[in-house]
Amino acid sequence: MSSSASTNARRRLIALLCMFLVAFAVLVGQLVDLQTIKPDRYIEYGEKQRSRQWDLAGSRGRILDRNGVDLALSLDRATVVADPNDVKDPLGNAVLLAEILSMDQAGQLEIQKALTAGGRYSTVARFITDEQAALVAEQQSAGRLTGIFLEEEPERQYPQGDLARSVIGRTDDYSVGSTGLEKVYDRTLTGNGGHASFEGTGTLGGWTIAGGEAELVEPRSGHDLVLTIDHRIQHVVEEIMVEQVDTYQAEQGVAVVLEPATGDILAMASVGRGEDGQAQIIGQNLAVTASFPPGSVLKAVTMAASIEEGLSTADRWLTVEPVYRFLEIPYSDQNIGRYETEEMTVTDILARSSNVGTIRLAEELRSIGELDNGADVLAGYLDRFGFGQYSSLDLPLQTRGRVKDPIDWYDSDFGGIPIGQGITATPLQIASAYAAIANGGMQVAPKLVHAVVDGGSDAERAETPRQVDRSKEADRVISASTADELTDMLVEVVERGTGTGAAVPGYTVAGKTGTAWKWQAETESFLDVAGVRHYILDFAGFVPAERPELAIVVLFDDPQGFDSAGAVAAPVFSQIAEYALRILGVPPGSGDGAGSTDLVRAAPAPQPGAAEQAVAVAPADEADADG
């Protein structure tokens, strides 16, 4: 070998040795980095490669009626999910899934989009039917849906359909409460999530590693709500209101049924019109979110104030003109067929719904007021009865109605507010006020939620009720004697006055009609652009009058061609009351006295010259209308 060849061989050997030393140094450096400098990073990376975890949703609590009937519950439904990184044939799989799920081309494109979304998890189709889930599973087993899987997801369902929809509310697509009690009690109803994790290979659905770590944290169901609603009464009320809103071609209809002694709301129905113009149950709870001029149902409060302040008794006589000018504003009883001056008792004034007589009583209340305008007395009673206040119910979008501060009352307000004009109230406020009269002068806060209980078995539900905390349970608004006297007067309204249509065979009914003019914003008057007047017709009362079991309010907003609450709202009250009494098993003639005294049903003897007239309803043309 020549010297030059030997030199070249040595150089190649040295080069190879250097390359080896460099490679060795790099390897040593990586080992040091892996084991000494940043071991946690690579340990975490390895764990991510082999660990698998699924979140497990806690079932949302149920909503039940007072009898334990499910109104809302969550049931597991199949959902199609995918690991897009493992999907082999997105287009073919999209075509196959669209066929199974009966989707059109647009649906197929959405599926394909989900299958190519990237990442390790994508939702393809939620809440498919059991039959569809079986077909998907069959295709999985045949190897045609690689990277596509089925998992269960709770879906909110309402077994009674739209029953009490405006009260219960609804959840969004991900079981988060969005309206009604579902929204108010969302945190209470929502369960605590859990998870399942294990070490495995491959992708979603891969094999577990023998001896690998595994963990299961069980989810916990949310709490259940037990409502005061009776689904039987709610169903009857909704059915009647839908039918009658259509019959009278009203814009809206509202009804509230509650127990005076407990404040428990047994039914609360809101009816409006769908896109097709047909009456239907709506999601808005008109009983608390809408306020209306109550009309003459408010006269009971004016009477209560007069009696409580010692200015009147039920049999006190007054001279009542057919038309009365108060501060140059004419108020008339012509709408109830009064055209001559009469001697009337306070009971007559209420029974026949005399605007003039009621305003006369309000003037007397004004005369004993301490404010310069004298409004504090009557305004104080409106406040006591709950008008102008939010209800105790935890419901969204409540209104408190429109009631002027007494210091802001004008002279003209003393002609309108005592007869239910110039003020607005919610149907629940009206129901609560009449419940207070029925309850011997004690007003009990209305309730919708009876209890919040642990989810789970019926045994747990029975054993662990947690009553809803309430800061306001009951207030005395008038004395028991005033309530008794006023009850007798309200019975006369139904037996011989404007509310005869509210009578229920076999039971004594106490109540009052109300017919109010509806303000027209477009004309800023009570007449629309065509010169037509529109009405709010309502009836409020309780039954049996001797021992009240139910307080009921029925209201119709703008019935077409009707201007008499006695002809519209009163008969609907009767229908609802008759069904509800039957459902509750209240026997006819079972009362034993309202409050502490017996009812006095006999009308006072007429004074000489007093005209006995039958009530004749005619369109009002002065300041207030009444049925």
C-alpha positions in Angstrom: 0.0 0.0 0.0 1.4 3.4 -0.9 1.8 6.1 1.6 -0.9 8.2 0.0 -3.4 5.4 0.2 -2.5 4.8 3.8 -3.1 8.4 4.6 -6.5 8.5 2.9 -7.6 5.3 4.9 -6.6 7.0 8.1 -8.5 10.1 7.2 -11.7 8.1 6.4 -11.3 6.2 9.7 -10.9 9.4 11.7 -14.0 10.9 9.9 -16.1 7.8 10.7 -14.9 8.0 14.3 -15.9 11.7 14.5 -19.3 11.0 13.1 -19.8 8.2 15.6 -18.7 10.4 18.4 -21.1 13.2 17.3 -24.0 10.7 17.0 -23.2 9.3 20.4 -23.1 12.8 21.9 -26.5 13.6 20.4 -27.9 10.4 21.7 -26.5 11.0 25.1 -27.8 14.5 25.1 -31.3 13.3 24.2 -31.2 10.7 26.9 -30.1 13.3 29.4 -32.9 15.6 28.2 -35.5 12.8 28.3 -34.5 11.4 31.7 -33.0 14.3 33.6 -33.8 17.8 32.2 -37.5 17.5 30.9 -38.8 14.1 31.9 -42.3 15.3 32.8 -43.0 16.6 29.3 -42.4 13.2 27.7 -44.2 11.3 30.5 -47.2 13.6 29.9 -47.0 13.0 26.2 -46.9 9.3 26.7 -49.9 9.4 29.0 -51.9 11.5 26.5 -51.2 8.9 23.8 -52.5 6.0 25.9 -55.1 7.6 28.2 -58.8 7.8 27.3 -61.4 9.8 29.2 -65.2 10.4 28.6 -67.2 13.0 30.5 -70.3 11.6 32.0 -73.2 14.1 32.3 -75.3 14.1 35.5 -79.0 13.7 34.7 -81.1 16.8 35.0 -83.6 16.7 37.8 -87.2 16.1 37.1 -90.1 18.6 37.4 -93.2 17.0 38.9 -96.7 18.2 39.6 -98.2 18.0 43.2 -99.3 14.4 42.5 -95.9 13.2 41.4 -96.7 13.2 37.7 -93.7 14.0 35.5 -93.9 17.3 33.7 -90.2 17.4 32.6 -87.5 14.8 32.7 -84.3 13.8 31.0 -83.9 10.5 29.1 -80.8 9.1 27.5 -80.8 9.2 23.7 -78.3 8.0 21.2 -76.0 10.5 19.6 -73.6 9.8 16.7 -70.0 11.1 17.3 -66.7 10.7 15.4 -63.0 10.8 15.7 -62.3 12.7 12.5 -58.6 11.7 12.5 -59.7 8.0 12.2 -62.5 8.4 9.6 -61.3 6.6 6.5 -64.1 7.5 4.0 -65.8 10.8 5.0 -67.8 11.1 1.8 -69.0 7.4 1.8 -69.7 7.5 5.5 -71.7 10.8 5.1 -73.8 9.3 2.3 -74.5 6.1 4.4 -75.4 8.1 7.6 -77.6 10.5 5.7 -79.6 7.5 4.4 -79.9 5.9 7.8 -80.9 9.2 9.4 -83.3 10.2 6.6 -81.5 13.4 5.8 -81.5 15.3 2.5 -78.4 16.5 0.6 -78.0 19.5 2.9 -77.9 17.1 5.9 -75.4 14.9 4.2 -73.1 17.9 3.7 -73.4 18.8 7.4 -72.5 15.2 8.3 -69.5 15.3 6.0 -68.4 18.6 7.5 -68.5 17.0 11.0 -66.5 14.0 9.8 -63.7 16.2 8.4 -63.7 18.7 11.2 -60.2 17.7 12.5 -59.3 17.0 16.1 -60.3 13.9 18.0 -64.0 14.5 18.7 -66.9 15.7 16.7 -70.7 15.5 17.1 -72.4 14.2 14.0 -76.1 13.8 14.9 -77.8 14.2 18.2 -80.8 12.4 19.7 -81.4 9.8 16.9 -84.2 7.2 17.3 -83.6 3.7 18.7 -84.2 2.3 15.2 -81.7 4.6 13.7 -79.2 3.8 16.4 -79.6 0.0 15.7 -78.8 0.6 12.0 -75.7 2.7 12.8 -74.5 -0.1 15.2 -75.1 -2.7 12.5 -72.9 -0.7 10.0 -70.2 -0.3 12.7 -70.1 -4.0 13.2 -69.7 -4.5 9.5 -66.7 -2.2 9.5 -68.3 0.4 7.2 -68.2 3.3 9.7 -64.6 3.4 10.9 -64.0 6.2 13.4 -67.7 6.7 14.0 -69.4 5.7 17.3 -72.6 5.9 19.3 -72.8 7.4 22.8 -75.7 8.3 25.0 -76.7 11.8 25.9 -79.6 13.0 28.1 -82.4 14.8 26.2 -85.0 17.0 28.0 -88.5 15.8 27.4 -92.0 17.0 28.4 -94.3 14.0 28.8 -97.4 16.2 29.0 -96.6 18.1 25.8 -97.2 21.9 26.1 -99.0 21.5 29.5 -98.0 24.4 31.7 -95.4 25.4 29.2 -95.3 29.0 30.3 -94.7 28.0 33.9 -92.3 25.1 33.4 -90.3 26.8 30.6 -87.8 25.0 28.3 -84.2 24.1 28.1 -81.9 24.8 25.1 -80.3 22.1 22.9 -77.7 21.4 25.6 -80.2 21.0 28.5 -79.5 24.5 30.0 -82.7 26.2 31.3 -83.7 29.1 29.0 -87.2 30.0 30.2 -89.6 29.6 33.1 -88.7 27.4 36.1 -86.2 25.6 34.0 -84.2 28.8 33.9 -84.8 30.0 37.4 -83.9 26.6 38.9 -81.2 25.7 36.4 -78.4 25.2 38.9 -80.7 23.2 41.2 -81.9 20.9 38.4 -78.5 20.5 36.7 -76.6 17.4 37.8 -72.9 17.1 38.8 -70.9 15.6 36.0 -68.6 12.6 36.4 -66.1 10.9 34.1 -64.7 7.5 33.1 -61.0 7.1 32.2 -58.6 4.2 31.4 -55.3 3.5 29.6 -55.7 2.1 26.1 -54.4 1.9 22.6 -55.5 3.2 19.2 -58.3 5.8 18.9 -61.8 6.3 20.3 -63.0 2.8 21.2 -59.5 1.3 21.2 -58.3 -1.7 23.3 -57.6 -1.2 27.0 -54.1 -1.9 28.3 -53.9 -4.9 30.7 -53.1 -3.7 34.1 -53.5 0.0 33.1 -55.0 2.6 35.4 -58.8 3.1 35.3 -61.1 5.5 37.1 -64.8 6.0 37.3 -66.4 9.0 38.9 -70.2 8.5 38.9 -72.3 11.5 37.9 -74.9 12.8 40.3 -78.4 13.6 39.2 -79.8 17.1 39.8 -82.5 17.9 42.4 -86.2 17.5 41.5 -88.8 20.2 41.7 -92.2 19.3 43.0 -94.7 22.0 41.9 -98.0 23.1 43.4 -99.5 22.7 39.9 -102.2 20.0 39.6 -101.8 18.6 36.1 -105.5 17.6 35.9 -106.7 21.1 36.7 -104.0 22.6 34.5 -105.2 20.5 31.6 -108.8 21.4 32.0 -108.1 25.1 32.4 -105.9 25.2 29.3 -108.4 23.2 27.2 -111.2 25.6 28.2 -109.2 28.7 27.7 -108.0 27.7 24.2 -111.6 26.9 23.2 -113.0 30.2 24.6 -110.2 32.4 23.1 -111.2 31.0 19.8 -114.9 31.3 20.5 -114.6 35.0 21.4 -111.8 35.7 18.9 -109.8 37.3 21.8 -106.2 38.4 21.3 -105.1 36.6 24.5 -106.6 34.7 27.5 -105.2 34.1 31.0 -106.5 32.0 33.9 -105.1 31.4 37.4 -106.4 28.9 39.9 -105.0 28.9 43.5 -105.8 27.7 47.0 -106.5 30.8 49.2 -105.3 29.1 52.5 -101.9 28.0 51.1 -101.2 30.2 48.2 -100.6 27.1 46.1 -101.1 27.8 42.4 -103.0 24.8 41.0 -103.2 26.1 37.4 -101.8 29.0 35.5 -102.6 29.1 31.8 -101.6 31.6 29.0 -103.2 31.4 25.6 -102.3 33.4 22.5 -102.5 32.9 18.8 -100.1 31.0 16.5 -99.0 31.9 13.0 -102.2 30.3 11.7 -104.3 32.5 13.8 -105.6 29.6 16.0 -105.6 29.9 19.8 -102.8 27.9 21.4 -100.8 27.5 24.6 -97.9 30.0 24.5 -94.5 30.1 26.2 -95.0 33.6 27.7 -96.5 33.5 31.2 -99.1 36.3 30.9 -100.2 35.8 34.5 -97.0 37.6 35.7 -95.4 39.2 32.7 -98.4 41.2 31.4 -100.6 43.7 33.2 -104.1 44.9 32.2 -106.6 47.4 33.5 -108.6 45.3 35.9 -111.8 47.2 35.5 -114.5 46.7 38.1 -113.0 43.7 39.8 -111.0 46.4 41.6 -114.2 47.8 43.1 -113.9 45.1 45.8 -110.7 46.9 47.1 -112.5 50.2 47.2 -115.4 48.6 49.1 -113.0 46.9 51.5 -111.3 50.2 52.2 -114.6 51.9 52.9 -115.7 49.2 55.3 -112.4 48.8 57.0 -112.1 52.5 57.6 -115.6 52.5 59.2 -117.2 54.7 56.5 -119.6 52.0 55.2 -121.4 48.8 56.0 -122.9 46.4 53.5 -126.4 47.7 54.1 -125.7 51.4 54.2 -128.0 53.4 51.9 -126.8 56.1 49.4 -128.5 58.2 46.9 -126.9 57.4 43.5 -127.4 59.4 40.4 -127.2 57.7 36.9 -124.6 60.3 35.8 -122.2 62.0 38.2 -119.9 64.8 37.3 -116.7 64.6 39.2 -114.4 67.7 38.5 -116.4 68.2 35.3 -115.7 64.6 34.1 -118.9 62.6 33.6 -119.1 59.1 35.0 -122.1 57.0 34.1 -124.1 54.0 35.1 -125.9 53.9 31.8 -123.8 50.9 30.8 -125.6 48.8 33.4 -129.1 50.2 32.6 -129.4 52.9 35.2 -131.1 56.0 34.0 -132.7 57.4 37.1 -131.5 58.4 40.6 -131.9 55.5 43.1 -131.4 54.7 46.7 -128.8 51.9 46.7 -127.1 50.0 49.5 -123.3 49.5 49.3 -124.1 45.9 48.4 -126.3 47.1 45.6 -123.5 49.3 44.3 -121.1 46.4 44.2 -123.6 43.8 42.9 -124.8 46.0 40.1 -121.3 47.4 39.5 -122.3 51.1 39.9 -119.4 53.4 38.8 -121.1 56.4 40.3 -121.7 54.8 43.7 -118.1 53.5 43.9 -116.6 56.9 43.1 -118.8 58.4 45.8 -117.3 56.0 48.3 -113.8 56.8 47.0 -114.4 60.5 47.6 -115.1 59.7 51.2 -111.9 57.9 51.5 -110.1 60.8 50.0 -111.6 63.1 52.6 -109.8 61.3 55.4 -106.4 61.1 53.7 -103.4 62.8 55.2 -101.8 63.8 51.9 -102.9 67.1 50.4 -104.5 65.1 47.5 -106.0 62.6 49.9 -104.8 59.6 47.9 -102.9 57.8 50.6 -105.8 55.9 52.0 -107.0 54.1 48.9 -103.4 53.8 47.6 -102.5 52.2 50.9 -105.1 49.5 50.4 -104.0 48.8 46.9 -100.5 48.3 48.2 -101.7 46.0 51.0 -103.5 43.8 48.5 -100.3 43.6 46.5 -101.0 45.8 43.5 -98.0 47.5 42.1 -95.7 44.9 43.6 -93.7 42.0 42.2 -95.0 38.6 43.2 -93.1 36.2 45.5 -92.6 33.8 42.6 -89.2 33.3 41.2 -90.1 33.8 37.6 -88.3 35.8 34.9 -89.7 38.9 33.2 -92.3 39.7 35.9 -94.1 43.0 35.8 -95.5 44.7 38.9 -98.2 46.6 36.9 -98.7 50.3 36.9 -99.9 51.9 40.1 -99.1 55.6 40.6 -97.4 56.8 43.8 -100.1 58.4 45.9 -98.3 61.8 45.8 -98.7 61.8 42.0 -102.4 61.2 41.9 -104.4 63.8 40.0 -108.0 64.7 40.9 -109.1 62.8 37.8 -107.5 59.6 39.2 -110.2 59.5 41.9 -112.7 58.9 39.2 -110.8 56.1 37.4 -108.6 54.2 39.8 -111.5 53.2 42.2 -113.3 51.5 39.4 -110.2 49.9 37.8 -109.2 52.4 35.1 -105.9 54.3 35.2 -104.2 51.3 36.8 -102.9 48.0 35.5 -102.5 44.7 37.4 -101.3 41.2 36.6 -103.9 38.3 36.6 -101.9 36.8 39.5 -102.2 40.0 41.5 -105.9 40.0 41.1 -106.1 36.3 42.0 -104.0 36.9 45.1 -106.2 39.9 46.2 -109.4 37.8 46.0 -107.7 34.9 47.7 -106.9 37.3 50.6 -110.7 38.1 50.9 -111.5 34.4 50.7 -108.9 33.7 53.4 -110.5 35.9 56.0 -108.3 39.0 55.2 -105.0 37.1 55.3 -103.0 37.2 52.1 -100.7 34.2 51.6 -97.8 34.5 49.2 -98.5 32.6 46.0 -96.4 29.5 45.5 -95.4 27.5 42.4 -92.7 25.3 43.9 -93.8 23.1 46.8 -90.4 21.5 47.5 -86.9 20.8 46.1 -85.9 17.2 46.7 -82.9 15.0 46.1 -83.1 13.2 42.7 -83.2 9.5 42.7 -85.7 6.9 44.0 -89.2 7.6 45.1 -88.1 6.7 48.6 -85.6 9.5 48.6 -88.2 11.9 47.3 -90.5 11.1 50.1 -87.9 11.2 52.8 -85.8 14.2 52.0 -88.0 17.1 51.0 -86.4 20.5 51.4 -89.1 23.2 51.6 -88.4 26.3 49.6 -87.4 29.1 51.9 -89.9 32.1 51.8 -89.4 35.4 53.5 -93.0 36.4 53.1 -95.7 33.8 54.0 -98.8 35.7 55.1 -100.0 39.3 55.8 -103.3 40.6 57.1 -104.6 43.1 54.6 -108.1 43.6 56.1 -109.9 42.4 59.2 -111.7 39.1 59.3 -115.0 41.0 59.8 -114.5 43.1 56.8 -113.5 40.1 54.7 -116.7 38.3 55.9 -118.9 41.3 55.0 -117.2 41.7 51.7 -117.7 38.0 50.9 -121.4 38.4 51.5 -121.5 41.3 49.1 -119.6 39.4 46.4 -122.0 36.5 46.7 -124.8 39.0 45.9 -122.9 39.9 42.7 -123.3 36.3 41.5 -126.7 35.7 42.8 -128.5 38.8 41.6 -125.9 41.1 40.0 -123.6 41.4 37.0 -122.0 38.0 37.7 -124.9 35.6 37.5 -123.1 33.7 34.7 -120.4 32.6 37.2 -122.8 30.5 39.3 -121.8 26.9 39.8 -124.7 24.5 40.5 -124.6 23.2 44.1 -122.0 25.8 45.3 -122.1 29.3 46.6 -119.8 31.6 44.5 -118.4 35.0 45.5 -116.9 37.2 42.8 -116.9 40.2 40.6 -117.0 41.1 36.9 -114.6 43.6 35.3 -114.9 45.3 32.0 -112.2 47.8 31.2 -111.4 50.0 28.2 -108.2 49.1 26.5 -105.8 52.0 25.7 -104.9 52.4 22.1 -101.3 53.6 21.8 -101.6 54.5 18.1 -104.3 57.0 18.8 -103.4 57.8 22.4 -107.0 57.2 23.3 -109.6 54.5 24.1 -110.7 54.5 20.5 -108.7 52.9 17.6 -108.2 54.6 14.2 -111.6 53.3 13.1 -113.3 54.8 16.2 -113.9 51.4 17.8 -113.5 50.7 21.5 -111.7 47.6 22.7 -112.1 45.8 26.1 -110.4 43.7 28.7 -113.0 41.4 30.2 -112.3 39.5 33.5 -113.9 37.8 36.4 -112.4 37.2 39.8 -113.9 35.1 42.6 -113.7 32.2 45.0 -115.7 29.0 45.7 -117.3 27.7 47.8 -117.9 31.1 49.4 -118.6 29.5 52.9 -115.2 27.7 53.0 -113.2 28.7 50.0 -111.2 26.0 48.3 -110.4 27.9 45.1 -109.7 31.5 44.0 -109.9 31.9 40.3 -109.3 34.7 37.8 -110.2 34.5 34.1 -109.3 37.3 31.7 -109.8 37.9 28.0 -107.8 40.5 26.1 -109.8 42.2 23.3 -112.6 39.7 22.5 -114.2 40.7 19.2 -117.7 41.9 19.4 -118.1 41.5 23.2 -118.1 44.3 25.8 -119.5 42.4 28.8 -117.5 40.4 31.3 -120.7 39.0 32.7 -121.4 37.4 29.3 -117.8 36.3 28.5 -115.5 35.9 31.6 -118.1 34.9 34.2 -119.3 31.7 32.4 -115.8 30.6 31.8 -115.1 31.0 35.5 -118.1 28.8 36.1 -116.7 26.1 33.8 -113.3 26.1 35.3 -114.6 26.1 38.9 -117.1 23.2 38.3 -114.4 21.0 36.8 -111.8 21.9 39.4 -114.1 21.3 42.4 -115.0 17.9 40.9 -111.3 17.0 40.4 -110.6 17.9 44.0 -113.6 16.1 45.3 -115.2 19.1 47.0 -118.8 18.1 47.7 -121.6 20.6 46.9 -122.9 22.5 49.9 -120.0 21.5 52.0 -119.1 24.9 53.4 -119.7 25.8 57.1 -119.2 29.5 57.0 -116.7 32.0 55.5 -114.4 33.2 58.2 -116.1 33.6 61.5 -119.7 34.5 60.4 -122.3 32.9 58.2 -123.1 34.3 54.9 -126.0 36.7 54.6 -127.6 36.1 51.2 -130.9 38.0 51.6 -131.0 41.3 49.8 -131.8 44.4 52.0 -135.4 45.5 51.9 -135.8 48.3 49.3 -136.4 51.8 50.6 -139.5 53.7 49.5 -139.1 54.9 45.9 -136.1 52.7 45.1 -136.4 51.1 41.7 -135.8 47.4 41.4 -134.2 46.9 38.0 -132.8 44.0 36.1 -129.3 44.5 34.9 -129.2 45.4 31.2 -125.7 45.6 29.7 -125.2 48.2 27.1 -122.1 49.7 25.5 -120.5 52.3 27.8 -120.0 55.8 26.4 -118.7 57.7 29.4 -115.7 56.9 31.6 -115.8 53.1 32.4 -117.5 50.0 31.2 -118.6 47.1 33.3 -120.1 43.7 32.6 
